[in-house]
C-alpha cells in the first residue's frame, strides 16, 4: 500500500477504511463510491496528498477539510459545519454534489478569488443576502455553474455578465428581481432554467419573455425550460444560432 496512488472502495460497509488509506502515503485518488458513512470520516483530513475525493456522509463534516491543500476535485453529498472553508482550498477546480454554502451579505463576507475553480454545484442557504455579486465575482473563471436556491422565499439580484468563461449554467428555484442577462455569456453552451421566478420592480411576476433582435445566444446548443411562470415566450431562429436540443415543459 505504500506506493498506492488510487483507492476505489464500493459496497455497503459504512466504516472508513483507515488502515489501508493511512498506509498509502502517496494516495492521490480516494473514491468511496456507494458508501454512506453514519459518522464523519475525519480520518480523511490526514490524507493531504489526495487531489480527488468522492464521499457520502449522513453526519455533518466538522472543520478541517482545509488541511487537504492538494484537493482539486470534491464530489461530496454531505453537510459541513463550516461550508465557506471549502473555498479556502487554493487548488480547487471542481466542486460537485450540491454543497450547501451560506450566501452572506456582501459586507459580511470576505470573498477570496478562486481563479482555478472551474465547476461548482451549490445548494444555497441564508435568507438575508439580497445579491450574489460578491460570491460570483470570486469565481471569475468558472465554466460550469449549477445553483439550487429552493430555501429562499425572497427575491435576490443576480448578475452573471462578468462570468465570461461560463459554458454550462443550470438554475433551480431561483427567485430574482429580473431574468439573468444570459445573452451576454457568449461562450454559454448549455442553459437550464427550472422552477425559477422572475419578478419585476413592481413585485409582480413577469409572464412574458420576449427576445429582442439583439438578444442572441451565440453558442447555446442545449436549452431546457421547465416549470417557469411564463405565459408567452417569443423567440425565433435568429435568437439561437446553434440550438440543436430544446426541452420545454410546464411553462
C-alpha positions in Angstrom: 0.0 0.0 0.0 2.9 2.4 0.5 3.1 3.0 -3.3 -0.7 3.1 -3.9 -1.9 6.2 -5.8 -5.6 5.4 -6.2 -8.1 3.7 -3.9 -11.7 2.9 -5.1 -14.0 1.4 -2.5 -17.5 0.1 -3.3 -20.0 -1.7 -1.1 -22.4 -1.2 1.8 -20.0 -1.2 4.7 -20.1 2.2 6.5 -16.8 2.3 8.3 -13.8 4.3 6.9 -11.0 2.1 5.5 -8.5 3.8 7.7 -5.8 1.1 7.9 -5.4 0.8 4.1 -5.6 4.6 3.5 -3.1 5.6 6.1 -0.6 3.1 4.7 -1.0 4.8 1.3 1.0 8.0 2.0 1.2 8.8 -1.8 -2.6 8.5 -2.3 -3.9 10.8 -5.0 -7.4 9.5 -5.7 -9.9 8.3 -2.9 -13.2 7.3 -4.4 -15.6 5.9 -1.7 -18.3 5.0 -4.2 -21.8 4.0 -2.9 -20.7 4.0 0.8 -22.7 6.1 3.2 -20.9 7.0 6.4 -23.0 7.4 9.5 -20.3 9.2 11.4 -17.9 11.9 10.0 -14.8 10.2 8.5 -12.4 12.8 9.8 -9.5 10.5 9.0 -9.7 11.8 5.5 -8.3 15.2 6.7 -4.9 13.4 7.2 -4.6 12.4 3.6 -3.0 15.7 2.5 -1.8 14.2 -0.9 -5.3 13.5 -2.2 -6.4 15.6 -5.1 -9.7 13.7 -6.0 -12.2 12.8 -3.3 -15.7 11.4 -3.5 -17.6 10.7 -0.3 -21.1 10.5 1.1 -21.8 11.1 4.7 -25.0 11.2 6.7 -23.4 13.2 9.6 -22.1 16.7 9.3 -18.4 17.2 8.4 -16.6 19.2 11.1 -14.0 21.9 10.4 -10.7 20.5 9.0 -11.1 19.9 5.3 -9.0 22.9 4.5 -6.0 20.7 5.5 -6.4 18.9 2.1 -4.4 21.7 0.4 -3.8 19.5 -2.7 -7.5 18.8 -3.2 -8.7 19.7 -6.8 -12.0 17.7 -7.1 -14.6 17.1 -4.4 -17.7 15.2 -5.1 -19.5 15.2 -1.8 -23.0 14.6 -0.6 -22.7 15.9 2.9 -23.4 18.9 5.1 -20.5 20.9 6.6 -20.2 22.8 9.9 -18.2 25.5 8.1 -19.1 25.4 4.4 -17.1 28.6 3.5 -14.0 26.6 4.5 -14.2 24.7 1.2 -13.5 27.9 -0.7 -10.2 28.3 1.2 -8.7 25.4 -0.8 -6.4 27.1 -3.3 -6.1 24.2 -5.7 -9.9 23.7 -6.0 -11.1 23.1 -9.6 -14.3 21.1 -9.3 -16.9 21.1 -6.5 -20.0 18.9 -7.0 -22.8 17.3 -5.1 -25.0 20.3 -4.3 -22.7 21.5 -1.5 -24.5 23.9 0.9 -23.0 27.3 1.0 -24.3 30.2 3.0 -24.8 33.3 0.9 -24.0 36.1 3.3 -24.4 39.8 2.8 -21.5 41.1 0.7 -20.3 43.4 3.5 -20.2 40.4 5.9 -18.2 38.0 3.6 -14.5 38.4 3.0 -14.5 36.8 -0.5 -11.2 35.5 -1.8 -10.9 35.0 -5.6 -10.8 31.3 -6.6 -9.2 31.7 -10.0 -8.7 27.9 -10.5 -12.3 26.9 -9.7 -14.0 25.7 -13.0 -17.0 23.7 -11.9 -19.3 24.2 -8.9 -22.7 22.9 -7.8 -24.3 24.7 -4.9 -27.3 24.5 -2.7 -27.6 28.0 -1.2 -28.8 28.8 2.3 -29.5 32.1 4.0 -32.4 34.4 3.7 -30.5 37.7 4.4 -28.4 38.1 1.3 -30.0 40.2 -1.4 -27.3 39.9 -4.1 -24.9 37.2 -5.3 -22.3 39.8 -6.6 -19.6 39.1 -4.0 -19.7 35.3 -4.5 -19.9 35.3 -8.3 -17.0 37.8 -8.5 -15.0 35.3 -6.5 -15.2 32.6 -9.2 -14.3 34.6 -12.4 -13.0 31.5 -14.4 -16.0 29.2 -13.7 -17.1 27.1 -16.7 -19.9 25.1 -15.2 -22.3 26.5 -12.6 -25.3 24.9 -11.0 -27.3 26.7 -8.4 -30.2 25.4 -6.3 -31.9 28.1 -4.2 -35.0 26.4 -3.0 -34.7 27.5 0.6 -35.2 31.2 -0.3 -38.6 32.9 -0.1 -37.5 36.4 -1.0 -36.0 37.7 -4.3 -32.3 38.3 -4.8 -30.4 40.1 -7.6 -28.1 38.1 -9.9 -25.6 39.4 -12.4 -23.7 36.8 -14.5 -22.3 39.2 -17.1 -18.8 39.0 -15.7 -18.6 35.2 -15.9 -17.1 35.3 -19.4 -15.9 31.7 -19.5 -19.2 30.1 -18.4 -20.2 27.3 -20.7 -22.9 25.4 -18.7 -25.5 27.1 -16.4 -28.3 25.4 -14.5 -30.6 27.3 -12.2 -33.3 25.8 -10.0 -35.8 27.5 -7.7 -34.2 30.9 -8.0 -36.3 34.0 -7.1 -34.7 37.1 -8.7 -35.8 40.6 -9.4 -35.1 40.1 -13.2 -34.1 37.3 -15.5 -30.3 37.0 -15.8 -28.7 38.5 -18.9 -27.5 35.2 -20.2 -27.2 36.6 -23.7 -24.1 38.4 -22.5 -22.4 35.0 -21.9 -21.0 34.4 -25.4 -19.4 31.0 -24.5 -22.6 29.6 -22.9 -23.4 26.2 -24.5 -25.9 24.6 -22.1 -28.7 26.5 -20.3 -31.2 25.0 -18.0 -33.8 27.0 -16.0 -36.1 25.1 -13.7 -38.8 26.4 -11.4 -37.4 29.9 -11.3 -39.5 33.0 -10.6 -38.6 36.3 -12.1 -40.2 39.4 -10.6 -40.3 42.9 -11.8 -39.6 46.0 -9.7 -43.4 46.3 -9.1 -43.1 42.9 -7.3 -45.3 41.1 -9.9 -44.2 38.0 -11.8 -43.2 38.6 -15.4 -45.3 36.2 -17.5 -43.7 37.1 -20.8 -40.1 36.6 -22.1 -39.6 38.3 -25.4 -36.2 38.1 -27.0 -35.3 41.2 -29.0 -33.2 41.2 -32.2 -30.1 42.0 -30.3 -30.6 39.1 -27.8 -28.6 36.4 -29.5 -27.4 33.1 -27.9 -24.2 32.7 -29.9 -23.1 29.3 -28.6 -26.1 27.7 -26.9 -26.9 24.3 -28.4 -29.0 22.9 -25.5 -31.8 24.8 -23.9 -34.1 23.4 -21.1 -37.0 25.4 -19.7 -39.1 23.7 -17.0 -41.8 24.9 -14.6 -41.5 28.7 -15.3 -44.2 31.3 -14.7 -44.3 32.2 -18.4 -47.5 32.7 -20.4 -45.7 33.8 -23.6 -42.2 33.0 -24.9 -41.4 35.0 -28.0 -38.2 33.9 -29.9 -37.2 32.7 -33.4 -34.2 31.2 -35.1 -32.3 34.5 -35.2 -32.0 34.4 -31.4 -30.5 30.9 -31.4 -27.7 30.4 -33.9 -26.6 26.9 -32.9 -29.5 25.4 -31.0 -29.9 21.7 -31.5 -31.7 20.5 -28.4 -34.8 22.2 -26.9 -36.7 20.9 -23.9 -39.8 22.9 -22.8 -42.2 21.7 -20.1 -44.8 23.3 -17.9 -44.1 27.0 -18.7 
